[in-house]
Amino acid sequence: MRSEGYYQATVEDQVEGDDKPVAIVQIAPGRRFVLGETTINWTAPAPDAETSAAVIEDIRLKPGEPGRAAGILEAEGRVVADLTRRGYADAAALPRRVVVDHATFLVQPGFNINSGELVRLNGIQLRTQGPTKESWLQSLVPWEEGDRYDPEDVAELERRLLDTGVYDGVGVALSPLDDIRPDGLRPVVVTLADRPVSLLEAGASYSTYEGVGADVFRTRYNRFGRADTLRYGARIASIDSRIGGEWSQPHWRKAGRTLKLSSYIVNEQTDAYDRSAITLAADLSQRLGKTSWFSYGVGVDAGRYTEYRFDPVTQAPITFDRDLAIVTLRGGAFMDRSNDPLNPTSGYRLSLSTQPTAVTGEDTVLFLRTEGQASAYLPIQDDAKTVLAGRVRIGSIIGGQELTVPSDRLFYSGGGGSVRGYSYQSINPRLPNNRPRGGLSLFETSIEVRRDIGEKFQAVAFVDGGAVGFQETPNLTNMRYGAGVGVRYKLPFGPVRADIAFPLNKREGDSGFQLYLSIGQAF
């Protein structure tokens, strides 16, 4: 009762009844005490006048409000936190004095605060056993020498280092009080624990459509002391086999910007086309905030295509080989305003990509390929035990024709990442020989209801739909739908997903159902 402001409450207890005793507790709360004036006593030295006024303004203890103990403790915490945010990194609360006046029914808090000296920052002190270069680390620092200490700046430097994925542990903290330079500046100590320099990965996979696959990759970390990553290896599979690697440099010439260079020899064998090619790519991505980014780059592909197409003149399927070189300018953007990357329950996500493309070789083609996707998540109950999720994806190729655009740049739909209930590429209209026919436009949509069952499991019901067309705008007259149910098992890093889906307007050659296993939600 006292913690809620009832300082004159009385409690009486008694027991009544002989055969079945009943305990009776009588509480008389009395008059509730309210807040009086709050005072702050600054122990020397006091903060500057502007900081002092701002801190007092943020106390939020208004005279006349209930004299709750929790509110007083929270206000004291806000005082220290506000001082820290304004550069007084060593601020601390000393024993407080709270006067409870039983004559006036007032609670008068008095805070004793040691603000400490205003801290202005120097550079960094690097402590690591790894090869990280201090000059590179200094380029990531979000403050200038002499700036006021700001815990958000220190936290941002820690985030930038953790985002590289190169370190097992990152510590960023202000140096001790006894480590102050003669000019009064204090450095920030950065402690890095490197992950193992090299990692070897081997894996195998199997699916009814893609068959058996195996891959071996090696990753080397921090080779040049700038948190760079080199990953190279090979994958052998029925549909997509490749050998090569990629190198990425985070925070390249600017914080949040990542340079990625890649090169692969690729062999694809799908129902729609076969491709043997060499691919080269260079991309720059720039982080915006914590969960959004934009990217731009260039890719060059050169190789031989075996394509299965529809001849509009003869109205018959044809097969032809082409040697092509393809140059693609790539731009993209992604915004994530959801509350969780693997198991979102609220918010939305937006993505957009655009690819001006020039093709030369046995054909010369210029076209623009664009694609966008939006997904949203709505908790139906306050505790988010039931979530309604939806997704829309639209794509279009402008300036090209179905017969001349390379097959791997056309749109295809069907499978676990698009329309469940159908196998890979099987949503597309088909040639007379039952091969999928690539399109110039794409439309997909999904809706899911996700319901938690206990703490570890989640049940899901969903409907997906999609269509591929031969014009620049999507054709919704040939929509195909799939529906199904699934279960999620929640792990600390995200849910494990198992879905079974059925085609609702099945065609000849379509399977009766499809099973999908993966990590994370479908979208």
C-alpha positions in Angstrom: 0.0 0.0 0.0 2.8 2.4 0.8 4.4 1.9 -2.6 1.1 3.1 -4.1 1.0 6.2 -1.9 -1.2 5.0 1.0 1.1 5.8 3.9 -1.7 5.7 6.6 -3.2 2.4 5.6 -4.2 0.0 8.4 -4.6 -3.8 8.1 -6.6 -5.9 10.6 -7.0 -9.7 10.4 -9.3 -12.0 12.3 -10.6 -15.5 12.2 -14.3 -16.4 12.4 -16.0 -19.7 12.6 -15.4 -22.8 14.8 -15.9 -25.7 12.5 -14.6 -24.1 9.3 -12.4 -21.1 10.3 -12.4 -18.3 7.8 -9.6 -15.7 7.7 -10.8 -12.1 7.2 -8.4 -9.3 6.3 -9.8 -5.8 6.6 -7.8 -3.0 4.9 -8.4 0.7 5.5 -6.3 2.5 2.9 -6.8 5.9 4.2 -6.1 9.0 2.3 -3.8 8.7 -0.7 -0.7 10.9 -0.5 0.2 13.0 -3.5 3.4 14.4 -4.9 4.7 17.8 -3.8 7.7 19.6 -5.3 10.6 17.5 -6.5 14.1 18.8 -5.9 17.5 17.9 -7.4 20.6 18.5 -5.4 23.7 18.5 -7.7 26.8 17.4 -6.0 29.8 19.3 -7.4 30.3 19.8 -10.2 26.9 20.6 -11.5 26.0 20.2 -15.2 25.8 23.2 -17.5 22.6 25.3 -17.2 21.1 24.0 -20.5 21.5 20.4 -19.5 20.3 21.0 -16.0 17.1 22.7 -17.3 16.5 19.9 -19.8 16.9 17.2 -17.2 14.5 18.9 -14.8 12.0 19.3 -17.5 12.0 15.5 -18.1 11.4 14.5 -14.5 7.7 14.1 -15.2 6.7 14.1 -11.5 3.8 16.6 -11.4 2.6 18.0 -8.0 -0.8 16.5 -7.2 -0.2 13.1 -8.8 -0.3 10.0 -6.7 2.9 9.5 -4.7 3.8 6.1 -6.1 7.3 4.7 -5.3 7.7 3.3 -8.8 7.2 6.6 -10.4 9.8 8.2 -8.1 12.4 5.6 -8.9 11.7 5.9 -12.7 12.1 9.6 -12.5 15.5 9.2 -10.8 16.5 6.8 -13.6 15.5 9.3 -16.2 17.6 12.0 -14.6 20.7 9.8 -14.9 19.9 8.6 -18.4 19.3 12.2 -19.6 22.6 13.3 -18.2 24.3 10.4 -19.9 22.7 11.2 -23.3 23.9 14.8 -23.0 27.5 13.9 -22.4 27.8 13.3 -18.7 28.9 9.7 -19.1 29.8 9.2 -15.4 26.5 10.5 -13.9 25.3 8.5 -11.0 22.5 8.7 -8.4 23.5 9.0 -4.7 21.1 8.0 -1.9 17.9 9.9 -2.3 15.8 11.6 0.4 12.0 11.3 0.1 10.0 13.2 2.8 6.5 11.9 3.6 4.5 14.6 5.4 1.6 13.1 7.3 0.2 16.5 8.1 -0.1 17.7 4.5 -0.4 14.3 2.9 2.5 15.1 0.5 5.4 13.1 -0.8 8.4 15.3 -1.6 11.2 13.5 -3.5 14.7 14.8 -3.3 17.3 13.4 -5.6 21.1 13.6 -5.0 22.8 13.4 -8.3 26.5 13.4 -9.1 26.7 14.4 -12.8 30.5 14.1 -13.1 32.4 16.1 -15.6 31.2 16.7 -19.2 33.0 14.1 -21.4 34.4 15.0 -24.7 35.7 12.2 -27.0 39.1 11.5 -28.5 39.6 8.7 -30.9 39.7 4.9 -30.2 42.0 2.4 -28.6 42.0 -0.9 -30.4 42.5 -4.1 -28.4 42.5 -7.3 -30.5 44.6 -10.4 -31.3 43.4 -10.3 -34.9 44.5 -8.5 -38.0 42.0 -5.6 -37.9 43.6 -2.4 -38.9 43.1 0.6 -36.6 43.1 3.0 -39.5 40.1 1.2 -41.0 38.4 1.1 -37.6 38.9 4.8 -37.2 37.0 5.4 -40.4 33.9 3.9 -38.8 33.8 6.2 -35.8 30.6 8.3 -35.9 32.0 11.2 -33.9 34.7 13.9 -34.4 37.4 14.6 -31.9 36.1 16.9 -29.2 32.4 15.9 -29.6 30.3 15.4 -26.6 29.9 11.8 -25.5 26.7 10.2 -26.8 25.8 6.6 -25.9 24.0 6.3 -29.2 27.2 7.0 -31.1 29.0 4.3 -29.1 26.2 1.9 -29.8 26.3 2.7 -33.5 30.0 1.9 -33.7 29.3 -1.5 -32.0 26.5 -2.2 -34.5 28.7 -1.3 -37.5 31.3 -3.8 -36.3 28.8 -6.6 -35.5 27.1 -6.1 -38.9 30.3 -7.3 -40.6 29.8 -10.8 -39.3 33.6 -11.2 -38.9 33.8 -11.0 -35.1 32.6 -13.4 -32.4 32.6 -10.6 -29.9 32.6 -6.8 -30.0 33.0 -4.5 -27.0 32.8 -0.7 -27.3 33.1 1.3 -24.1 34.4 4.6 -22.7 37.9 4.4 -21.2 38.2 4.6 -17.4 38.3 8.0 -15.6 42.0 7.7 -15.1 42.7 7.6 -18.8 42.0 11.2 -19.6 44.3 13.2 -21.9 45.9 16.4 -20.7 43.4 18.3 -22.9 40.5 16.6 -21.1 39.5 14.3 -24.0 38.7 10.6 -23.3 39.2 7.8 -25.9 36.8 4.9 -26.5 38.2 1.4 -26.1 37.2 -1.1 -28.8 37.8 -4.8 -28.0 37.4 -7.3 -30.8 37.4 -11.1 -30.7 37.8 -12.5 -34.2 35.9 -15.6 -35.3 38.1 -18.4 -36.7 39.9 -17.2 -39.8 38.6 -20.0 -42.0 35.4 -22.0 -42.2 34.8 -25.1 -44.3 31.2 -26.0 -45.1 29.8 -29.1 -46.8 26.1 -30.0 -47.4 23.7 -32.2 -49.3 20.1 -31.7 -50.3 17.3 -33.7 -51.9 13.9 -32.8 -53.3 11.5 -34.7 -55.6 11.8 -32.0 -58.2 15.5 -30.9 -58.0 16.9 -34.3 -57.1 20.2 -34.7 -55.3 22.6 -31.8 -54.6 25.9 -31.4 -52.9 28.0 -28.4 -52.1 31.4 -27.5 -50.6 32.4 -23.9 -49.7 35.2 -22.3 -47.8 35.0 -18.9 -46.2 38.0 -16.8 -45.1 37.5 -13.8 -42.8 39.3 -10.6 -42.3 42.1 -11.4 -44.7 43.1 -7.8 -45.3 42.3 -6.5 -41.8 39.1 -4.6 -42.9 36.5 -7.2 -41.9 36.4 -8.5 -45.5 34.9 -12.0 -46.3 36.0 -14.3 -49.2 33.7 -17.3 -49.9 34.5 -19.8 -52.7 33.5 -23.3 -53.6 31.3 -25.4 -55.8 27.7 -26.8 -55.9 26.6 -29.7 -58.0 22.8 -30.3 -58.5 20.4 -31.4 -61.1 19.1 -27.9 -61.9 21.8 -25.5 -60.8 25.5 -26.3 -60.6 28.2 -23.7 -60.2 31.8 -23.1 -59.1 33.3 -19.7 -58.1 33.3 -17.3 -55.3 32.5 -13.8 -54.0 34.4 -11.2 -51.9 32.7 -8.6 -49.8 34.1 -5.5 -48.1 31.8 -3.9 -45.5 31.9 -0.2 -44.8 33.7 0.4 -48.1 34.8 4.1 -48.1 31.7 4.9 -46.1 30.0 3.5 -43.1 27.1 1.2 -44.0 28.3 0.7 -47.6 29.2 -2.8 -48.7 31.2 -3.7 -51.9 30.6 -7.2 -53.3 32.5 -8.8 -56.2 31.6 -12.2 -57.5 32.4 -14.6 -60.3 30.9 -18.0 -61.1 30.9 -20.6 -63.8 27.2 -21.7 -64.0 25.4 -24.7 -65.5 21.6 -24.6 -65.3 19.3 -27.3 -66.6 15.7 -26.4 -66.1 12.5 -27.4 -67.9 12.4 -24.0 -69.5 16.0 -23.6 -70.6 19.6 -24.8 -70.3 22.5 -22.3 -69.7 26.3 -22.7 -69.4 27.8 -19.3 -68.7 30.4 -17.3 -66.9 29.1 -14.5 -64.6 30.8 -11.5 -63.2 29.2 -8.9 -60.9 30.1 -5.9 -58.8 27.5 -4.3 -56.4 27.4 -1.6 -53.8 24.8 -1.6 -51.1 24.2 1.2 -48.7 22.4 0.7 -45.4 19.7 3.2 -44.4 18.9 3.0 -40.7 19.0 -0.5 -39.1 16.8 -2.5 -41.5 16.7 -0.7 -44.9 19.1 -0.4 -47.8 19.5 0.4 -51.4 22.0 -1.1 -53.9 23.4 -0.5 -57.4 25.8 -2.4 -59.5 26.6 -4.1 -62.8 26.6 -7.7 -64.0 28.1 -9.4 -67.0 27.1 -12.9 -68.2 28.5 -14.7 -71.2 27.6 -18.2 -72.3 25.5 -20.6 -74.3 21.7 -20.9 -74.0 19.6 -23.8 -75.1 16.0 -22.4 -75.1 12.6 -24.0 -75.5 10.2 -21.4 -76.9 6.9 -20.7 -78.7 7.1 -19.6 -82.3 4.2 -17.1 -82.9 4.4 -17.6 -86.6 4.2 -21.4 -86.7 2.3 -21.6 -83.4 4.6 -24.5 -82.5 7.3 -25.1 -79.9 10.9 -24.6 -81.1 14.3 -25.3 -79.7 17.4 -23.1 -80.5 20.9 -22.4 -79.2 22.3 -18.9 -78.8 25.7 -17.6 -77.7 24.9 -14.4 -75.7 26.7 -11.7 -73.7 24.5 -9.8 -71.3 25.3 -6.6 -69.5 22.9 -5.6 -66.7 22.8 -2.5 -64.6 21.2 -3.3 -61.3 19.4 -1.1 -58.8 17.4 -2.1 -55.8 15.9 -1.0 -52.5 14.5 -2.7 -49.5 12.6 -1.3 -46.5 11.8 -3.5 -43.5 9.4 -2.0 -40.9 8.5 -5.4 -39.4 9.3 -6.4 -35.8 11.2 -9.6 -36.6 13.3 -10.7 -39.6 12.3 -14.4 -39.4 8.9 -14.3 -37.6 7.2 -11.0 -38.1 3.9 -10.3 -36.3 3.4 -6.6 -37.2 4.6 -4.0 -39.6 5.4 -4.3 -43.3 8.2 -4.8 -45.9 8.8 -3.2 -49.3 11.3 -4.2 -52.0 12.0 -2.9 -55.5 14.5 -3.9 -58.2 15.1 -2.5 -61.7 17.5 -3.9 -64.3 18.3 -2.1 -67.6 19.7 -4.9 -69.7 21.7 -5.0 -73.0 22.1 -8.3 -74.9 24.6 -8.9 -77.7 25.9 -11.9 -79.6 23.6 -13.9 -81.8 20.8 -11.5 -80.9 20.8 -7.8 -79.9 18.1 -6.8 -77.4 17.5 -3.9 -75.0 15.0 -4.2 -72.2 14.1 -3.1 -68.7 13.2 -5.7 -66.1 11.4 -4.4 -62.9 10.0 -6.2 -60.0 8.4 -5.1 -56.7 7.0 -6.8 -53.6 5.1 -5.7 -50.5 4.2 -7.7 -47.5 2.3 -6.7 -44.3 1.6 -8.3 -41.0 -1.4 -7.5 -38.8 -1.8 -8.9 -35.2 -5.5 -9.8 -34.8 -5.1 -10.0 -31.0 -3.2 -7.8 -28.6 -0.8 -10.5 -27.7 -0.2 -11.4 -31.4 -1.2 -15.0 -30.9 -3.1 -14.7 -34.2 -1.5 -12.9 -37.1 -2.9 -12.1 -40.6 -0.1 -11.8 -43.2 -0.4 -10.8 -46.8 2.0 -10.5 -49.8 1.8 -9.0 -53.3 4.6 -9.3 -56.0 4.5 -7.7 -59.5 7.0 -7.9 -62.3 7.3 -6.5 -65.8 9.7 -6.6 -68.7 9.5 -3.5 -70.9 11.1 -3.2 -74.4 11.7 -6.8 -75.1 9.8 -9.7 -76.8 9.2 -13.1 -75.4 11.2 -14.8 -78.2 14.3 -12.6 -77.9 14.7 -11.9 -74.1 17.1 -14.5 -72.7 15.2 -17.3 -70.9 16.8 -16.8 -67.5 15.5 -13.1 -67.5 11.9 -14.1 -68.2 9.4 -14.5 -65.3 8.5 -17.9 -63.9 6.3 -18.8 -61.0 5.5 -21.8 -58.8 7.2 -23.3 -55.8 7.8 -22.6 -52.1 8.9 -19.0 -52.6 6.0 -18.1 -54.9 2.8 -20.2 -55.3 2.8 -23.2 -53.1 1.0 -26.3 -54.3 2.8 -26.2 -57.7 6.4 -27.3 -58.5 9.1 -25.0 -59.7 8.2 -22.9 -62.8 4.9 -24.8 -63.2 2.5 -21.9 -62.8 3.6 -20.6 -66.3 1.6 -21.4 -69.4 3.0 -24.4 -71.1 4.2 -25.3 -74.5 2.6 -28.2 -76.3 5.5 -30.4 -75.2 4.6 -29.5 -71.6 7.6 -27.3 -71.0 7.0 -24.0 -69.1 6.8 -20.9 -71.2 8.6 -17.8 -69.7 6.6 -14.6 -69.5 7.1 -10.8 -69.8 5.0 -10.1 -66.7 4.2 -11.6 -63.3 1.6 -11.3 -60.6 1.6 -13.2 -57.3 -0.3 -12.9 -54.1 -0.5 -14.7 -50.8 -2.5 -14.6 -47.6 -1.8 -16.5 -44.4 -3.4 -16.8 -41.0 -0.9 -17.8 -38.3 -2.0 -19.0 -34.9 0.2 -19.7 -32.0 -0.4 -23.1 -30.2 1.4 -22.9 -26.9 4.9 -21.4 -26.7 6.7 -23.5 -29.3 4.2 -24.3 -32.1 2.3 -22.3 -34.6 -0.4 -23.5 -37.1 -0.8 -21.8 -40.5 -3.5 -21.8 -43.2 -2.8 -20.1 -46.5 -3.9 -19.4 -50.0 -1.4 -18.4 -52.8 -2.2 -17.2 -56.3 -0.1 -16.3 -59.3 -0.1 -15.7 -63.1 2.5 -15.2 -65.8 1.6 -13.2 -68.9 3.1 -12.4 -72.3 2.4 -8.7 -72.3 4.2 -6.0 -70.3 1.3 -5.8 -67.8 0.2 -8.8 -65.8 -2.6 -10.9 -67.2 -4.9 -12.0 -64.4 -7.2 -14.2 -66.5 -4.9 -17.2 -66.2 -4.5 -17.1 -62.4 -3.7 -20.3 -60.6 -4.3 -20.9 -57.0 -2.9 -23.2 -54.3 -4.0 -23.7 -50.7 -2.6 -25.6 -47.7 -1.8 -25.8 -44.1 1.5 -25.8 -42.2 3.1 -25.9 -38.8 6.0 -23.8 -37.4 8.3 -24.9 -34.6 9.9 -21.9 -32.9 13.6 -21.9 -32.1 15.7 -19.1 -30.7 16.9 -18.0 -34.2 13.5 -18.3 -35.9 10.8 -20.8 -36.8 11.3 -24.1 -38.7 8.6 -24.2 -41.4 6.7 -27.3 -42.8 3.9 -26.7 -45.3 1.8 -29.0 -47.4 -0.1 -27.3 -50.3 -2.5 -28.5 -52.9 -3.2 -27.0 -56.4 -6.8 -25.7 -56.6 -7.0 -25.5 -60.4 -4.7 -28.4 -61.3 -3.6 -29.1 -64.8 -2.5 -32.3 -66.4 1.0 -33.1 -65.2 0.7 -31.2 -61.9 1.3 -33.2 -58.7 -1.5 -33.6 -56.3 0.4 -31.8 -53.5 3.8 -30.3 -52.6 5.7 -30.4 -49.4 8.0 -27.6 -48.2 10.6 -27.5 -45.4 12.7 -24.4 -44.6 13.7 -21.9 -41.9 11.7 -18.8 -41.4 8.2 -17.8 -42.5 7.2 -18.1 -46.1 7.3 -14.3 -46.3 
